[in-house]
Structures are given as C-alpha cells and as structure tokens.
Amino acid sequence: MEDITFDEKNRILDRNQIMQKIKRIAYELYENNFEEKDFLLAGIQENGYLLAQLLAKELHHISPVKIELASITLNKIHPLDHPVLVQPDNIPLEQRVVILVDDVLNTGKTLAYAMQAFLKTEVKKVETVTLINRHHTLYPINATYTGLSLSTTLQEHIRVVLADGERFGAYLI
C-alpha cells in the first residue's frame, strides 16, 4: 500500500476514537447478552479477528461473561472456491451466542459467507459487529453493532489498521 493511503488528512478514526467505539460496542454486547454465561466472538481474518481480540479484552474488563475467540478464514473475492475455516475447529456451537466480527461492512458478502459456518448447528443466535458500516449492502446482512456509520461513494474505500503503530486508525481512500 502507498503511504498516501495513511495520510493524516485521510484518517477518519484515530486510535482513541476506535478504542472508544470498541468500548461502546462492548457495553452494548453485554447489555444485550447479559444473561449469557459465555459467547463466541468469531473474527474474520485479518482485521475482524484483531477487532474481536480488542473487543474481548474490553468485555473482560466490564463483564463476567466468558469470551471465547475464533478465527474465520475465507476467500473474500471468490468465497465458493475455498471452504470457510473456523479455528479452533472444535468449538462447541450448540445453543450458543455467536458474534461475527469484521472491520468494514460494505456489500455484506464476506459476513454472509462467513455466517454459513455457524448455520450447520443450532446456535442460539448470531449477531454481527463492524467497526465501520458503509451502507452498500448487496446481501441481506445488517450490522447488529456498528462503531461508525459512514456513507461513502462506491469509488471510495476504507482501510483499517489495527496493528500497533502510529498508523493505527481507519482511513478513507
């Protein structure tokens, strides 16, 4: 990626703003699932999983709910060409709350295909978390919890950087 992508003028969320949104989402998750003893945060690789880790850390601070993390790997461009992989693959799902996590909701394609891994078992419910919702959905997917709702053009893109460093943030390209 070019450095221009991470230009300060293109930054729409900085580290503090992202962490504030994660904290708010964590409280909302806990409020809507306070009767649960545990639930599964399933993050879509790569940024969705990083976001799920940050969310799990925040949930540990504010609630007694046991959080289990899972990683979802899928081909985002051609999802039917490769299987959807959930790691660890032995996570019990029966009658469990599953929270799918991704950084940006654009068309809904990634979340729709990631969800199929959890529909083979009778889960209690499936909710979705996205840091940024762009509102260009082509699939019947809505974010249950959203950090930032942002209307963009189809030509614009969002890049989220969640790895530690000075570029940590969300950028409009």
C-alpha positions in Angstrom: 0.0 0.0 0.0 1.1 3.5 -0.7 1.9 5.9 2.1 -0.7 8.3 0.7 -3.3 5.9 1.9 -2.3 6.5 5.5 -2.1 10.3 5.2 -3.4 12.1 8.3 -5.9 14.0 6.2 -7.5 10.7 5.1 -7.8 9.4 8.7 -11.4 9.1 9.8 -10.8 7.4 13.1 -7.7 7.5 15.3 -6.6 5.1 18.0 -8.6 6.8 20.8 -11.7 7.0 18.7 -11.5 3.4 17.7 -10.9 2.3 21.3 -13.9 4.4 22.4 -16.1 2.8 19.8 -14.9 -0.7 20.9 -15.8 0.2 24.5 -19.3 1.3 23.5 -19.8 -1.8 21.4 -18.6 -4.0 24.3 -21.2 -2.4 26.6 -24.0 -2.9 24.0 -23.0 -6.5 23.5 -23.0 -7.1 27.3 -26.3 -5.3 27.7 -28.0 -7.4 25.0 -26.4 -10.7 26.2 -26.1 -10.2 30.0 -28.0 -13.4 30.7 -25.4 -15.4 28.8 -22.6 -17.2 30.7 -20.4 -17.2 27.6 -20.4 -16.4 23.9 -18.2 -16.7 20.9 -16.5 -13.8 19.2 -15.7 -15.0 15.7 -13.4 -12.6 13.8 -12.9 -12.6 10.1 -9.2 -12.6 9.2 -7.4 -10.5 9.4 -8.8 -7.2 10.8 -12.0 -8.7 12.0 -10.0 -11.1 14.2 -7.9 -8.2 15.5 -11.1 -6.3 16.3 -12.5 -9.3 18.0 -9.4 -9.6 20.2 -9.7 -5.9 21.2 -13.4 -6.4 21.9 -12.8 -9.5 24.0 -10.2 -7.6 26.1 -12.8 -4.8 26.7 -15.5 -7.3 27.6 -13.2 -8.9 30.2 -12.9 -5.5 31.9 -16.7 -4.8 32.1 -18.4 -8.2 32.4 -18.2 -11.7 34.0 -19.1 -13.3 30.6 -16.6 -15.9 29.4 -15.5 -14.9 25.9 -14.1 -17.5 23.5 -12.3 -16.3 20.4 -12.4 -17.9 17.0 -10.7 -17.0 13.7 -12.6 -17.2 10.4 -10.7 -17.5 7.1 -12.4 -17.4 3.8 -11.7 -16.2 0.2 -13.4 -12.8 0.2 -13.4 -12.4 -3.6 -14.4 -16.0 -4.5 -15.9 -17.5 -1.3 -17.3 -20.6 -3.1 -13.8 -21.6 -4.3 -12.5 -22.4 -0.9 -14.1 -23.7 2.3 -14.8 -21.3 5.2 -12.4 -22.3 8.0 -13.1 -21.7 11.7 -10.2 -22.1 14.1 -10.1 -23.7 16.5 -12.4 -26.1 14.7 -13.7 -28.0 17.7 -15.6 -25.1 19.3 -19.0 -26.2 20.6 -21.7 -24.1 19.0 -25.0 -25.8 20.1 -27.3 -23.2 21.7 -24.6 -20.7 21.9 -24.5 -17.0 21.0 -22.1 -16.3 18.1 -20.9 -12.8 17.4 -19.4 -12.4 13.9 -16.8 -9.5 13.8 -15.4 -7.7 10.8 -13.8 -4.3 10.4 -15.9 -2.9 7.5 -19.3 -3.8 6.2 -19.6 -2.9 2.6 -21.7 -5.3 0.5 -22.3 -7.8 3.2 -20.8 -10.6 1.1 -18.0 -11.5 3.5 -20.3 -11.7 6.5 -22.9 -13.7 4.6 -20.4 -16.3 3.6 -18.7 -16.4 7.0 -22.1 -17.0 8.6 -22.6 -20.3 6.8 -20.0 -21.9 9.1 -22.3 -21.3 12.1 -25.6 -22.3 10.4 -24.8 -26.0 10.3 -25.5 -26.2 14.1 -28.4 -24.9 16.0 -26.8 -21.8 17.6 -28.8 -19.7 19.9 -28.4 -16.5 17.9 -25.9 -14.9 15.5 -25.1 -11.1 15.8 -22.7 -9.0 13.8 -20.2 -6.4 14.8 -18.5 -4.0 12.4 -16.3 -1.1 13.1 -17.5 0.8 10.1 -20.7 0.3 8.1 -20.5 1.8 4.6 -24.1 1.1 3.6 -23.6 -0.5 0.2 -25.1 -3.9 1.1 -26.0 -6.3 -1.7 -26.7 -9.2 0.6 -29.4 -9.3 3.4 -26.8 -8.5 6.1 -27.1 -5.8 8.7 -24.7 -4.9 11.5 -26.1 -5.5 14.9 -23.4 -3.3 16.4 -21.6 -0.6 14.5 -18.8 1.7 15.6 -19.3 4.3 12.8 -21.9 4.5 10.2 -20.4 6.2 7.1 -21.9 6.9 3.7 -19.3 6.6 1.0 -19.2 6.5 -2.7 -18.6 3.2 -4.5 -15.2 4.6 -5.6 -14.1 5.3 -2.1 -12.6 2.6 0.1 -11.9 2.2 3.8 -8.7 0.9 5.2 -8.5 -0.1 8.8 -5.1 -0.6 10.5 -5.5 -2.3 13.9 -1.9 -3.5 14.4 0.1 -1.4 16.9 1.9 1.5 15.5 1.4 5.1 14.5 -0.8 4.2 11.6 -3.4 2.6 13.9 -6.7 4.0 12.6 -9.3 4.0 9.9 -8.7 5.8 6.6 -10.9 6.9 3.7 -9.2 6.4 0.4 
